[in-house]
Amino acid sequence: RLRLHDGKLIKDRRYHLRTYPNCFVAKELTDWLIDHKEAPDRETGIRLMQKLMDHYIIHHVCDEHSDYKDAKLLYRFRKDDGTFPLSKDVKVFMRGQSLYEKLVSVEESILKVREENSVKYQRTFLGCEMIDWLIQEGEAENRKEAVELGRALLEHGIIQHVSNRHHFFDSDILYQFWINFRRRRRLTELLNENSSRALSESPDSPFCLRKLNPEPGNTSFLSVQTNKEIKIVSAVRRSSITSLAGNSSPYFSTTPALAFPPVAECNPKSVLKRPVTTEELLSPGAPYIKKTLTIVGDAVGWGFVVRGGRPCHIQAVDPGGPAAAAGMKVCQFVFSVNGMYVLHLDYQTISSLIMTGPRTLVMEVMEAIE
């Protein structure tokens, strides 16, 4: 956006006796993307701009077109007309970027290369140092407010404990900025993101159930509850996600017109005896132990069901599946997935991380001490 302003592609334009401030012509912008090596061809340029439209970054000046068209149509950055939606996620991200820029631009910054357990980490700081700095710079009024800010930054993936084992605390624990805000990014990176839209709208977690028998075309999976009740749940392979509308709709990997066994309702009653909060799990002396599980998925998945949110828990485990073999049990809480802290996420988001990740799954879970 700033480069387009500098290059005078964004400017006030007149069309049909009306002046539209701070806008650009789509066709001219596509030319610019190719000329400046931001897109290899027009088709990629169109896909990039559509991505920005989908994320409410640009829009047609009259909102008459929901698609980005490579034509003499006027579009505008929402940042230029005050319609950019500042959600909590965006606000935290922008706050993190602001703090990072402030930290790297001063002499004797608390951000340093440090070593822990013979591993060097970039952009690191001690939790207590960050608290002191936030108060000194007027970014927080007191230590409690500074800790809350640090926790928000960690929960949004901006900072993290260097080995991803702790939340943010006012102590000498070592953290780092997970995002390098000064890395030059290219627009084409947007197209490499894995789409989780179909999964996030799903009422269930289809990656986790396993087939009763491996014959092709059989879509029956086994779901085991703590009372050992066997239920048949229609599901799909992890490689072919299809979601039907409605909260209780089953999944099909073939046409739903075929005959299927009776289908159980999705979103069964939680196996937890009572709700547990993230604060309870992380409080000092809490009766929980952390375990690391390495689960190698097979042809149809990993063999478990995730439910709930903030924190998520293991709802069901197939006794003959990879997860059970790795030591997974019902009622465990999901702490991290492939190194990413996830206690603050819902099960749809965690499902997406698992589905789009590698076949070998590394999970940290928290289990109640008997």
C-alpha positions in Angstrom: 0.0 0.0 0.0 2.7 2.5 0.9 4.7 1.6 -2.2 1.6 2.2 -4.3 1.1 5.6 -2.7 4.8 6.5 -3.4 4.4 5.4 -7.0 1.3 7.5 -7.4 -0.8 4.5 -8.4 -3.1 5.3 -5.4 -4.6 8.8 -5.9 -7.9 10.6 -6.2 -9.7 9.6 -9.4 -12.8 11.0 -11.1 -15.4 8.7 -12.7 -18.9 9.6 -13.9 -18.8 13.1 -12.4 -17.7 11.8 -9.0 -14.3 11.9 -7.3 -13.1 8.8 -5.5 -10.2 9.6 -3.1 -7.2 7.3 -2.6 -8.0 4.6 -5.1 -6.3 2.6 -7.8 -7.2 1.0 -11.1 -7.2 -2.8 -11.0 -5.7 -3.3 -14.4 -2.9 -0.8 -13.6 -2.1 -2.5 -10.3 -1.9 -5.9 -12.1 0.7 -4.4 -14.5 2.6 -3.0 -11.5 2.7 -6.3 -9.7 4.3 -8.0 -12.8 6.7 -5.1 -13.4 7.9 -5.1 -9.8 8.3 -8.9 -9.7 5.5 -9.3 -7.1 3.7 -11.7 -9.4 5.0 -13.8 -12.3 1.9 -13.3 -14.4 -1.6 -11.7 -14.5 -3.4 -14.8 -13.2 -1.2 -14.9 -10.1 -1.6 -11.1 -9.6 -5.4 -11.5 -9.7 -5.2 -14.4 -7.1 -3.1 -12.2 -4.9 -5.5 -9.3 -4.9 -8.4 -11.6 -4.4 -6.6 -12.9 -1.3 -6.5 -9.3 0.0 -10.1 -8.8 -0.8 -11.0 -12.0 1.1 -9.1 -10.7 4.1 -10.9 -7.3 4.0 -7.7 -5.4 3.1 -9.0 -3.9 -0.3 -12.5 -3.5 -1.7 -14.3 -2.1 -4.7 -14.9 1.6 -4.1 -18.7 1.2 -4.3 -18.7 -2.4 -3.1 -20.4 -3.5 -6.3 -17.9 -6.3 -7.0 -16.9 -9.0 -4.5 -14.3 -10.4 -6.8 -11.1 -8.7 -8.0 -11.4 -8.1 -11.7 -8.4 -7.3 -13.9 -10.2 -4.4 -15.6 -10.6 -0.6 -15.4 -12.4 -0.7 -12.1 -11.6 1.3 -9.0 -10.5 -0.4 -5.8 -9.2 1.0 -2.5 -7.3 -0.1 0.5 -9.7 -0.2 3.5 -6.9 1.5 5.5 -7.3 4.5 3.3 -11.0 5.0 3.9 -11.3 3.9 7.5 -13.2 0.7 6.9 -10.5 -1.8 7.8 -11.9 -4.0 10.6 -9.6 -3.7 13.7 -10.4 -7.0 15.4 -8.7 -8.0 18.6 -6.3 -10.2 16.7 -5.3 -7.4 14.4 -4.9 -5.0 17.3 -2.6 -7.4 19.1 -0.6 -8.1 16.0 -0.1 -4.3 15.4 0.8 -3.8 19.0 3.4 -6.6 18.7 4.9 -5.0 15.6 5.0 -1.6 17.2 6.9 -3.0 20.3 9.3 -4.9 18.1 10.2 -1.9 16.0 10.7 0.1 19.2 12.9 -2.6 20.7 15.2 -3.1 17.7 15.7 0.6 17.0 17.2 1.5 20.4 20.8 1.0 21.6 21.4 -1.6 24.3 18.1 -3.3 23.4 16.9 -6.1 25.6 16.6 -8.2 22.4 19.7 -10.3 22.1 21.0 -13.6 20.8 21.1 -15.9 23.8 21.9 -19.6 24.4 19.9 -22.1 26.4 20.8 -25.8 26.6 23.5 -25.3 23.9 21.0 -23.9 21.5 21.2 -20.3 20.2 18.0 -18.3 19.9 17.5 -15.0 18.0 15.5 -11.9 19.3 15.4 -13.2 22.9 14.6 -11.4 26.2 13.9 -12.4 29.8 10.3 -12.1 30.9 11.1 -9.8 33.9 13.3 -7.6 31.6 10.3 -7.2 29.2 8.1 -6.2 32.1 10.6 -3.6 33.3 10.9 -2.2 29.8 7.2 -2.0 29.2 6.7 0.0 32.4 9.7 2.2 31.7 8.5 3.0 28.2 4.9 3.7 29.3 3.6 0.7 27.4 2.0 -0.6 30.7 1.1 1.1 33.9 2.1 -1.7 36.3 3.5 -5.2 36.3 0.1 -6.9 36.2 -0.9 -5.0 33.0 2.5 -5.8 31.5 2.1 -9.5 32.2 -1.4 -9.4 30.5 0.1 -7.8 27.5 2.9 -10.4 27.3 0.4 -13.2 27.6 -1.7 -11.7 24.8 1.4 -11.5 22.6 2.2 -15.2 23.3 -1.3 -16.4 22.7 -1.3 -14.7 19.3 2.0 -16.3 18.3 4.0 -13.1 18.3 6.4 -14.2 21.1 7.0 -17.6 22.7 9.1 -19.4 25.3 12.2 -20.5 23.5 11.4 -24.2 24.0 7.7 -23.6 24.0 7.2 -25.0 27.5 5.9 -22.0 29.5 3.3 -19.2 29.2 4.4 -15.7 29.8 5.6 -15.0 33.4 7.3 -12.1 35.3 10.4 -14.2 35.8 13.9 -14.9 34.3 12.4 -17.3 31.8 13.8 -16.8 28.3 11.4 -15.8 25.5 11.8 -14.7 21.9 9.9 -12.8 19.2 8.6 -15.6 17.0 7.9 -13.2 14.2 10.7 -11.2 12.6 8.7 -8.2 11.6 11.6 -6.8 9.5 11.9 -9.7 7.2 11.1 -8.6 3.6 8.0 -10.5 2.6 6.7 -11.1 -0.9 3.1 -11.1 -1.8 3.3 -14.5 -3.3 3.8 -16.0 0.2 0.0 -15.4 0.7 -0.7 -18.2 -1.8 1.4 -20.7 0.1 -0.9 -20.5 3.2 -2.9 -23.7 3.8 -6.6 -23.0 3.6 -8.5 -24.2 6.6 -11.9 -22.7 5.7 -13.6 -26.0 5.0 -12.3 -27.5 8.1 -13.0 -24.6 10.4 -16.7 -24.7 9.3 -16.9 -28.4 10.1 -18.9 -29.6 13.0 -16.5 -32.5 13.7 -12.9 -33.4 13.5 -12.7 -35.9 10.7 -9.0 -36.4 10.8 -9.1 -38.4 14.0 -11.3 -41.4 13.5 -10.2 -44.7 12.0 -11.8 -47.2 9.7 -13.4 -50.4 11.1 -12.2 -52.3 8.1 -10.0 -51.2 5.2 -12.1 -52.1 2.2 -12.3 -49.3 -0.4 -15.6 -47.4 -0.3 -16.4 -48.3 3.3 -16.7 -45.0 5.2 -17.5 -46.3 8.7 -15.2 -45.2 11.5 -14.9 -46.2 15.1 -15.4 -43.7 17.9 -14.7 -45.0 21.4 -16.0 -43.1 24.5 -14.8 -43.6 28.0 -17.8 -45.9 28.8 -16.6 -48.2 25.9 -19.8 -47.6 24.0 -19.1 -48.2 20.3 -20.6 -45.7 17.9 -20.5 -45.6 14.1 -19.6 -42.2 12.8 -19.5 -41.4 9.1 -16.2 -39.7 8.3 -13.6 -39.1 5.6 -9.9 -39.8 5.0 -7.6 -37.0 6.0 -6.8 -36.4 2.3 -10.4 -35.7 1.2 -12.2 -33.4 3.5 -15.8 -32.6 2.5 -18.2 -30.7 4.8 -21.9 -30.6 4.5 -24.0 -27.7 5.8 -25.5 -28.0 9.3 -24.1 -28.7 12.7 -25.1 -32.4 12.8 -24.3 -33.3 9.2 -22.1 -36.3 8.7 -19.1 -36.5 6.4 -18.9 -38.5 3.2 -16.0 -39.5 1.0 -18.4 -40.8 -1.6 -21.8 -39.7 -2.8 -24.3 -39.5 0.2 -26.9 -41.2 -1.9 -25.3 -44.6 -1.1 -26.5 -46.7 1.9 -24.6 -46.1 5.1 -24.9 -47.5 8.7 -26.8 -45.4 11.2 -24.9 -42.2 12.0 -24.4 -40.9 15.5 -24.8 -37.2 16.3 -21.6 -35.1 16.0 -20.4 -33.1 19.0 -21.2 -35.7 21.7 -21.3 -34.8 25.4 -17.9 -33.9 26.8 -16.0 -36.7 28.6 -14.8 -34.1 31.2 -16.3 -34.3 34.6 -16.1 -30.6 35.0 -14.8 -27.6 33.0 -11.1 -26.8 33.4 -9.6 -23.3 32.6 -6.2 -22.6 31.1 -5.3 -20.6 34.3 -6.0 -23.8 36.4 -3.8 -25.9 34.2 -0.9 -23.4 34.3 -1.1 -22.4 37.9 1.9 -23.4 40.0 1.4 -26.7 41.8 -1.5 -27.7 39.7 -2.2 -31.5 39.8 -1.3 -32.0 36.1 1.8 -33.5 34.4 2.9 -32.7 30.9 3.7 -35.5 28.4 5.1 -35.4 24.9 3.5 -37.8 22.4 4.9 -38.6 18.9 2.1 -40.0 16.7 2.8 -41.3 13.3 -0.4 -41.2 11.2 -1.4 -44.1 9.0 -3.4 -44.1 5.8 -6.6 -42.9 7.5 -5.5 -40.6 10.3 -4.1 -40.5 13.8 -6.9 -42.1 15.8 -8.3 -39.6 18.2 -10.9 -36.9 18.6 -10.3 -33.3 19.9 -13.1 -31.3 21.5 -13.8 -28.1 23.4 -11.6 -25.0 23.3 -9.4 -22.8 25.5 -8.3 -25.5 26.5 -9.1 -28.4 24.1 -9.3 -31.9 25.4 -9.1 -35.5 24.0 -12.6 -36.7 23.6 -12.0 -40.2 22.2 -9.1 -42.4 21.3 -9.3 -45.5 19.0 -7.7 -48.3 21.1 -6.1 -49.8 18.0 -4.9 -46.5 16.5 -1.5 -44.7 16.4 -2.5 -42.2 19.1 -3.3 -44.9 21.6 0.0 -46.6 20.8 1.8 -43.3 21.6 0.1 -43.1 25.0 -2.8 -40.7 24.3 -5.8 -41.0 26.7 -9.2 -39.4 26.9 -9.5 -36.2 29.1 -5.9 -35.1 28.4 -5.6 -31.4 27.5 -3.8 -30.4 24.3 -0.9 -28.0 25.2 1.0 -27.8 21.9 0.9 -29.2 18.4 4.1 -29.5 16.4 5.8 -27.0 18.7 3.0 -24.4 18.7 1.3 -23.5 22.0 -2.5 -24.1 21.5 -4.1 -23.9 25.0 -5.9 -20.7 23.8 -7.3 -22.2 20.6 -10.6 -24.0 19.8 -10.8 -27.5 18.4 -11.5 -26.4 14.9 -8.2 -24.5 14.7 -6.3 -27.3 16.3 -7.8 -29.7 13.9 -6.6 -27.5 11.0 -3.1 -27.4 12.4 -3.0 -31.2 12.5 -4.7 -31.7 9.1 -2.3 -29.3 7.3 0.8 -30.5 9.2 3.2 -33.4 8.7 2.2 -37.0 9.0 4.4 -37.4 12.1 2.6 -35.4 14.8 4.3 -34.2 18.0 1.8 -33.2 20.7 2.3 -32.1 24.3 -0.6 -33.0 26.5 -1.4 -32.3 30.1 -2.8 -35.1 32.1 -4.4 -35.0 35.6 -2.4 -36.8 38.3 -4.4 -39.6 39.7 
